[in-house]
């Protein structure tokens, strides 16, 4: 297969360039993942009879591949990152297509494990390629546009579900099949029609855990723990407590996507303009308030309208998480992008492996307490984000670090 440097790739037609490939994959992944997410709660409750404990176990199994994302370091020694990312995307599509074929606890857990393996390994490699292929001065804005692209693809998938689910009396199998095969087809297209791109800096292909990245690791751990509570229980609450049907929960998703499509480029601009610390402070402050309000829904009986509004706001604030990527891009050695992406995904999923199952049992006793715990995690993340310097760089990773002295200017 043809091998090109990033500089040589600029002579290719626009649709075959590295950045375009990133955008194509950014659009392909949500078609499967978003469809799986939109139908999941209704599918497992209506077909498999899941309760809060079962959904907790499902998400624990789903996060195991994320915890094992460090395996990417081993795989990139025998397969190129770009190829690994595309094959992972293909696995996600195929597993999503087969989801409805296994309507039992064991079957759903098994097929979820496979689709999650594709999703998490794709995301690990994709983050690495983004940080290697995007120039630092443009990365926040381009990442913002990629967020908008992914939201647009998800919006399309959800829109088709809302428009056709009741009108054509669709089955879970037909929807999962369609979405999964589309993602798989795009992955095969990327594998065949794009050349292999050489990153400017060879990547370290061994385990990397550096002391000076400690704040990045801590923020990743907290992000994984906090996000799992939202991913597992926020949508489940809308179905279990308020009785949302498939087309209703999907309509709610559509609203969140419309806001993210508009806000994605603005988030990228804001990170570039005000810096990572400011962006993350806003994100974690907003999430803490949202999770406290989620708890109030159960403690004080607040209604469905507020719950829906909080769900939309929650998705909006999570978009600012792109600042965590650009923070590491600024402080990390260029050769550390691939191994650190793998390590970061593993750290991000440490809590994700045990939290969903453990909190599933807490959910049976006190759903409000689950969201209060999420608020506490958001506040802890807020405290950590305040340790990011205004201008992070190697040697100036935290406010406690001493910036490396630059050579005196030659006069």
C-alpha positions in Angstrom: 0.0 0.0 0.0 1.2 3.5 -0.8 3.0 5.3 2.0 3.0 9.1 2.2 4.3 11.7 4.6 1.9 14.4 5.8 3.7 16.9 3.6 3.3 14.7 0.5 -0.3 14.1 1.4 -1.1 17.7 0.8 -0.7 17.1 -3.0 -3.5 14.6 -2.9 -7.1 15.5 -3.8 -8.8 17.0 -0.8 -11.0 13.9 -0.2 -8.0 11.6 0.2 -6.0 13.7 2.7 -5.3 12.7 6.3 -7.6 15.3 7.9 -10.4 14.3 5.6 -9.9 10.7 6.6 -10.3 11.7 10.3 -13.6 13.5 9.4 -14.9 10.5 7.5 -14.2 8.2 10.4 -15.6 10.8 12.8 -18.9 10.6 10.8 -18.9 6.8 10.4 -18.4 5.8 14.1 -21.5 7.5 15.5 -23.9 5.9 13.0 -23.4 2.6 14.8 -22.7 3.8 18.3 -25.5 6.3 18.4 -28.0 3.8 17.0 -26.9 1.3 19.6 -27.3 4.0 22.4 -30.6 5.3 21.2 -32.3 1.8 21.2 -30.4 0.2 24.1 -32.6 1.1 27.1 -35.8 0.3 25.3 -34.3 -2.9 23.8 -32.9 -4.3 27.1 -36.0 -3.3 29.1 -38.7 -4.3 26.6 -37.0 -7.4 25.1 -34.6 -8.8 27.7 -36.4 -7.5 30.9 -33.3 -5.7 32.3 -33.5 -4.0 35.7 -31.0 -1.4 37.2 -28.6 -4.2 38.2 -28.6 -5.8 34.8 -27.9 -2.5 33.0 -25.1 -1.8 35.4 -23.5 -5.2 34.5 -24.0 -4.5 30.8 -22.1 -1.3 31.0 -19.4 -2.9 33.2 -18.8 -5.4 30.4 -19.0 -2.6 27.8 -16.1 -0.8 29.5 -13.7 -3.8 29.9 -12.2 -3.2 26.4 -11.7 0.4 27.4 -9.8 -0.7 30.4 -7.7 -3.0 28.1 -7.0 -0.2 25.6 -3.4 -0.5 26.7 -3.3 -3.5 24.4 -3.1 -1.0 21.5 0.6 -0.6 22.4 1.1 -4.3 21.6 -0.9 -4.2 18.4 0.8 -1.2 16.9 4.1 -3.1 17.0 2.7 -5.5 14.3 0.0 -3.3 12.6 0.0 0.3 11.6 -2.1 2.6 13.7 -4.2 3.8 10.8 -5.1 0.2 9.8 -5.8 -0.8 13.4 -8.2 2.2 13.7 -10.1 1.2 10.5 -10.3 -2.5 11.5 -11.6 -1.5 14.9 -14.3 0.7 13.2 -15.2 -2.4 11.0 -15.6 -4.5 14.1 -17.9 -1.9 15.7 -20.1 -1.9 12.7 -20.4 -5.7 12.3 -21.1 -6.2 16.0 -23.7 -3.5 16.0 -25.4 -5.1 13.1 -25.8 -8.4 15.0 -26.9 -6.9 18.3 -30.6 -7.9 18.1 -29.8 -11.5 17.2 -29.0 -12.2 20.9 -32.0 -11.0 23.0 -30.8 -12.5 26.4 -28.5 -11.3 29.2 -25.6 -13.5 28.1 -26.1 -12.8 24.4 -26.3 -9.1 24.9 -23.3 -9.0 27.1 -21.2 -11.0 24.6 -22.1 -8.9 21.5 -21.7 -5.7 23.6 -18.2 -6.8 24.5 -17.3 -7.2 20.8 -18.8 -3.9 19.7 -17.1 -2.2 22.6 -13.8 -3.7 21.7 -14.2 -2.1 18.2 -15.4 1.2 19.7 -12.7 1.7 22.3 -9.7 0.6 20.2 -11.0 2.9 17.4 -11.3 5.8 19.8 -7.8 5.1 21.3 -6.1 5.1 17.9 -8.3 8.0 16.6 -7.2 10.2 19.4 -3.5 9.4 18.8 -3.9 10.1 15.0 -5.6 13.4 15.7 -2.8 14.6 18.0 -0.2 13.5 15.5 -1.8 14.7 12.3 -3.3 18.1 13.5 -0.9 21.0 14.0 -1.1 22.4 17.5 -2.2 25.9 16.5 -5.2 24.5 14.6 -6.0 21.4 16.7 -8.7 22.9 19.0 -10.7 24.4 16.1 -10.4 21.3 13.9 -11.4 19.1 16.9 -14.4 21.4 17.4 -15.5 20.8 13.8 -15.0 17.1 14.2 -17.3 17.2 17.2 -19.9 18.9 15.0 -19.4 16.3 12.3 -19.9 13.4 14.7 -23.0 15.2 16.0 -24.3 15.7 12.5 -23.9 12.0 11.7 -25.6 11.0 15.0 -28.4 13.6 14.2 -29.0 11.9 10.9 -29.2 8.4 12.5 -31.5 9.6 15.2 -33.6 11.6 12.8 -34.2 8.5 10.6 -35.2 6.5 13.7 -37.7 9.1 14.8 -39.1 9.5 11.3 -39.4 5.8 10.5 -39.7 3.8 13.8 -43.5 4.1 14.2 -44.3 5.0 10.6 -42.9 1.7 9.2 -43.2 -0.3 12.5 -39.4 -1.1 12.4 -37.8 -3.9 14.4 -34.7 -3.6 16.5 -33.0 -6.0 14.2 -33.6 -3.9 11.0 -32.4 -0.7 12.6 -29.3 -2.3 14.1 -28.5 -4.1 10.9 -28.8 -1.0 8.8 -26.6 1.2 11.0 -24.0 -1.4 11.6 -23.6 -2.3 7.9 -23.2 1.4 7.0 -20.4 1.9 9.4 -18.7 -1.4 8.2 -19.0 -0.2 4.6 -17.4 3.1 5.3 -14.6 1.4 7.2 -13.9 -0.8 4.2 -13.9 2.3 1.9 -11.3 3.9 4.2 -9.2 0.8 4.1 -9.2 0.5 0.3 -9.2 4.1 -1.0 -6.8 6.0 1.4 -3.0 5.6 1.4 -1.0 5.0 4.5 0.1 8.3 6.1 3.4 8.6 8.0 3.4 10.8 11.1 6.3 13.3 11.3 7.5 11.7 14.6 7.9 8.0 15.1 5.8 6.8 18.0 7.1 5.1 21.1 5.8 1.5 20.9 6.3 0.6 24.6 4.4 1.3 27.8 4.8 5.0 28.7 3.9 6.3 32.1 5.6 9.6 32.9 5.5 11.5 36.2 5.1 14.8 34.6 1.8 13.7 33.0 0.3 13.0 36.4 -2.4 15.7 36.2 -3.5 14.5 32.7 -3.8 11.0 34.1 -5.8 12.2 37.1 -8.2 14.2 34.9 -8.7 11.2 32.7 -9.5 9.0 35.7 -12.1 11.4 37.0 -13.6 11.9 33.6 -14.1 8.2 33.1 -15.8 7.8 36.5 -18.0 10.8 36.1 -19.1 10.1 32.5 -20.0 6.5 33.3 -22.7 7.6 35.7 -24.2 9.8 33.0 -23.9 7.3 30.2 -25.4 4.4 32.2 -28.1 6.1 34.3 -29.2 9.3 32.7 -30.9 7.7 29.7 -32.0 4.7 31.8 -33.8 7.2 34.1 -35.7 8.8 31.2 -37.1 5.3 30.3 -37.6 3.8 33.7 -38.9 6.8 35.6 -40.7 8.8 32.9 -41.6 6.0 30.5 -40.0 7.5 27.3 -40.6 5.4 24.2 -38.0 4.8 21.5 -39.1 7.8 19.3 -39.4 10.1 22.4 -35.9 9.3 23.8 -34.5 9.6 20.3 -36.2 13.0 19.8 -34.4 14.1 23.0 -31.1 12.9 21.6 -31.8 14.9 18.4 -32.2 18.1 20.4 -28.9 17.5 22.1 -27.2 16.8 18.8 -28.5 20.0 17.2 -27.0 22.0 20.1 -23.7 20.2 19.8 -23.6 20.7 16.0 -23.8 24.4 16.6 -21.6 24.5 19.7 -18.8 22.2 18.5 -17.0 24.8 16.4 -17.6 27.4 19.2 -16.0 25.0 21.8 -13.0 24.7 19.6 -12.7 28.5 19.2 -13.2 28.9 23.0 -10.4 26.5 23.9 -8.1 28.2 21.4 -9.0 31.6 22.7 -9.2 31.2 26.4 -7.1 28.0 27.1 -7.7 24.6 28.4 -8.0 25.5 32.1 -10.8 28.0 31.5 -12.7 25.5 29.3 -12.4 22.7 31.8 -13.4 24.9 34.7 -16.6 25.8 32.9 -17.3 22.2 32.0 -16.9 20.8 35.5 -18.7 23.6 37.2 -21.7 23.1 34.9 -21.7 19.3 35.3 -21.6 19.6 39.1 -24.8 21.7 39.1 -26.5 19.4 36.6 -25.8 16.3 38.6 -27.0 18.0 41.8 -30.3 18.8 39.9 -30.5 15.2 38.7 -30.4 14.1 42.3 -33.2 16.6 43.1 -35.5 14.9 40.6 -35.5 11.9 42.9 -35.3 13.6 46.2 -37.9 16.3 45.5 -40.0 14.8 42.7 -39.0 17.4 40.1 -40.6 16.6 36.7 -39.9 15.3 33.3 -39.4 18.7 31.6 -36.5 19.5 33.9 -35.0 16.1 33.5 -35.0 16.5 29.7 -33.5 20.0 29.9 -30.7 18.7 32.2 -30.0 15.9 29.8 -29.5 18.4 26.9 -27.3 20.6 29.0 -25.3 17.6 30.2 -24.4 16.6 26.6 -23.5 20.2 25.8 -21.0 20.6 28.7 -19.3 17.3 27.8 -18.4 18.8 24.4 -15.7 20.9 26.2 -13.8 17.7 27.0 -11.8 18.3 23.8 -9.7 20.7 25.9 -8.3 17.6 27.6 -6.9 16.3 24.3 -5.3 19.6 23.4 -3.9 20.0 27.0 -1.9 16.8 26.5 -0.9 17.7 22.9 0.8 20.8 24.4 2.6 19.1 27.3 3.4 15.7 25.7 6.4 14.6 23.7 5.5 14.1 20.0 6.5 10.5 20.2 4.3 9.8 23.2 0.9 10.4 21.5 0.1 6.8 20.6 1.3 5.0 23.8 -0.2 7.7 26.1 -3.5 7.6 24.3 -3.6 3.9 25.1 -2.6 4.5 28.7 -5.1 7.3 29.1 -7.9 5.2 27.8 -7.0 2.5 30.3 -6.9 5.0 33.2 -10.1 6.5 32.0 -11.8 3.1 32.3 -10.5 2.0 35.6 -13.5 3.2 37.5 -15.8 2.4 34.5 -15.2 -1.3 35.0 -16.6 -1.5 38.5 -18.7 1.6 38.9 -21.7 0.7 36.7 -22.2 -2.7 38.4 -21.7 -1.3 41.9 -23.9 1.7 41.3 -26.5 -0.5 39.7 -27.1 -2.0 43.2 -27.1 1.5 44.7 -29.6 2.6 42.0 -32.1 -0.1 43.3 -32.0 1.6 46.7 -31.5 5.3 46.0 -31.2 6.6 42.4 -30.7 10.1 43.7 -27.5 9.1 45.6 -26.0 7.9 42.3 -26.3 11.4 40.8 -25.0 13.1 44.0 -21.9 10.9 43.8 -21.5 12.2 40.2 -21.7 15.8 41.4 -18.9 15.1 43.9 -16.7 13.7 41.2 -17.4 16.7 39.0 -16.3 19.0 41.9 -13.1 17.0 42.3 -12.4 17.4 38.6 -13.0 21.1 39.0 -10.3 21.2 41.7 -7.8 19.3 39.5 -8.5 21.6 36.4 -7.4 24.6 38.5 -3.9 23.1 38.5 -3.5 23.5 34.7 -1.3 26.5 33.9 -2.6 29.2 31.5 0.0 28.2 28.9 0.8 24.5 29.3 3.9 23.2 27.6 6.6 20.6 28.3 8.1 21.5 31.7 5.1 23.6 32.6 2.5 20.9 32.9 0.9 22.2 36.2 0.9 25.4 38.2 3.5 23.7 40.4 6.0 23.0 37.7 8.9 25.3 36.8 8.9 26.2 33.1 12.1 25.2 31.3 14.3 28.2 30.7 14.4 29.1 27.1 17.8 29.9 25.6 18.7 33.6 25.7 17.9 35.4 22.5 20.9 36.1 20.3 21.3 39.8 19.7 
